[in-house]
Amino acid sequence: MSRAQSDFDASLPRVVIVGAGFGGLKAARALHDAPVRVTIIDRGNAHVFQPLLYQVATADLSPADISAPIRGIVRHQKNAEVLMAEVTSIDTTARVVLADDKLNGRSQRIPYDYLILATGAGLSYFGHDDWVKDAPGLKDLTDATSIRRRVLTGFEAAEMEPEPERRAAQMTFVLVGGGPTGVELAGAIADLSHRALARDFRHIDPTEARIILVEAGPRLLSAFPESLATAATRELERLGVEVRTGQAVERVTDDGVVVAGEHIAAHTVVWAAGVTASPAGRWLG
């Protein structure tokens, strides 16, 4: 038996943690000295610092700057192991977690004595899940790199577009949702167009990009004090962002959005309007 195997005492109670985000890793590390076996299950092999995803989406940071291998984080925790698999359901009667091991093409049954669900939240399109394709959200590194590609190729397409209306649409970016993600992205895209890309093109002026932040509620950052929301709105407008509050998105299309009856042609639409709990609650009934 190897040292790694001998350190993982099979006689101890097993704690299974589903999700290696902030909550899951905090729970795992809190059990560092506990007489238990800790099994962390995540569908990816890296922990991502989600608050900085918007900087990856706007090319300020690379994915490696905000992610780290889960195994590396718990490397020195001898009572912990990591499984890269996607949990599909939980059998609470048998006390077993069912997961798909997509790397080897089989399902796994992981027994537990104690279960911690730390699966976070997903995006809510308020019943319009068909909008996902044209208005992606920002929840992981794949989303961030996809949005970055959309943003940058918008400018590239505009550089080669001779028709003024189409060129304007390719340089129009709509952020749906005035919470922290929408506010951060709007400001970062404005900064990208006014500073980083301002002198990089010959046939377009990136500073003429149109950045629109749409919020259905009466103000931005509804979870924050009104004074902060007012300051954020003022700063965004100083950067050239069009802030539209009290206006809901009525439709998302492959060429833009409809807001308060007005169709806005846009190359890039990003959804930051709402979240919903992961399916974990349904697994437990």
C-alpha positions, -999 to +999 in steps of 0.1 A: +000+000+000+013+034-009+017+063+016-012+081-001-035+051+004-024+045+040-031+082+049-067+078+037-081+057+065-111+037+052-124+030+086-133+066+093-167+082+085-169+096+050-179+132+044-188+138+007-187+175-004-204+182-038-189+214-053-154+229-050-164+266-050-159+289-020-184+269+002-171+235-006-135+242-002-141+262+030-160+231+044-132+207+033-105+228+049-125+232+081-123+194+084-085+193+081-079+178+115-112+160+119-113+122+122-131+118+089-124+110+052-133+139+030-143+134-007-147+165-028-166+160-060-166+186-088-173+185-125-141+205-131-106+202-118-100+238-110-114+262-084-123+296-099-123+330-082-157+340-096-157+377-087-130+383-112-146+364-141-156+397-157-119+407-160-113+375-180-143+383-201-128+417-210-092+404-215-078+421-185-068+388-170-061+353-183-080+323-170-049+311-152-049+343-131-081+334-114-081+296-112-061+270-093-062+232-094-085+218-067-060+190-059-032+216-054-054+235-029-060+204-007-026+188-015-015+188+021-048+177+036-041+140+041-077+132+049-091+146+016-094+132-019-108+149-051-130+132-078-137+149-111-172+139-119-207+154-124-232+145-097-266+136-113-286+125-082-285+114-046-300+083-031-307+094+004-321+060+014-289+042+004-268+073+014-251+073-020-241+100-044-245+091-081-221+108-105-211+105-141-174+099-147-173+113-182-135+107-186-139+069-184-175+068-196-191+052-166-213+061-136-200+060-100-218+054-067-200+072-039-213+063-004-214+089+024-219+091+061-223+129+060-232+150+029-224+186+022-240+202-009-221+233-021-233+235-057-239+272-059-263+288-083-270+290-120-285+316-143-322+324-144-338+335-177-372+339-160-388+313-182-370+322-214-344+295-216-343+298-254-324+331-249-294+313-235-278+309-270-279+346-279-274+360-244-248+339-225-242+345-188-210+347-168-207+318-143-174+300-152-143+302-172-159+288-204-185+316-202-158+342-196-136+331-226-167+329-248-178+364-239-143+377-244-143+362-279-176+378-287-165+412-275-132+412-293-146+398-326-172+425-325-145+451-329-127+429-355-160+425-375-166+463-374-131+470-387-140+451-419-176+462-422-182+489-448-220+494-440-224+520-412-255+505-396-240+470-394-207+485-381-225+503-353-244+471-344-211+451-342-198+478-318-229+477-296-228+457-263-259+451-242-256+439-206-289+427-191-291+431-154-279+459-131-264+438-103-227+435-096-219+414-127-237+437-151-222+468-136-186+454-136-189+441-172-203+474-185-175+494-169-149+469-181-161+469-217-162+507-216-126+508-203-115+483-229-130+504-258-118+537-244-083+527-234-069+493-243-083+493-279-085+530-286-056+532-310-054+496-323-077+500-353-074+519-386-110+520-399-131+523-367-129+543-335-134+519-306-143+548-283-175+551-303-186+517-290-221+517-276-224+500-242-259+497-228-268+484-193-304+475-189-321+470-155-358+462-150-358+476-115-358+513-105-320+515-099-287+496-102-273+474-074-305+469-056-288+449-028-265+478-020-272+512-003-288+537-026-258+561-023-235+534-037-259+527-066-261+564-074-223+567-074-220+536-096-245+550-121-227+583-122-193+566-128-207+544-156-222+573-173-189+591-171-173+562-189-199+565-216-223+536-206-260+541-213-278+531-181-314+522-186-334+515-154-370+506-151-369+489-185-372+451-190-358+431-218-388+418-237-370+396-263-335+384-272-328+377-308-298+366-328-292+402-338-299+421-306-326+427-279-360+444-276-362+467-246-394+486-238-406+481-274-374+492-290-352+468-310-315+474-303-292+458-328-262+444-310-234+420-317-230+410-281-256+405-254-246+393-220-272+380-194-266+391-158-302+395-147-308+367-123-297+335-106-315+303-096-305+275-072-287+245-085-307+212-089-293+199-056-324+208-037-345+186-060-321+157-055-330+157-019-367+162-025 
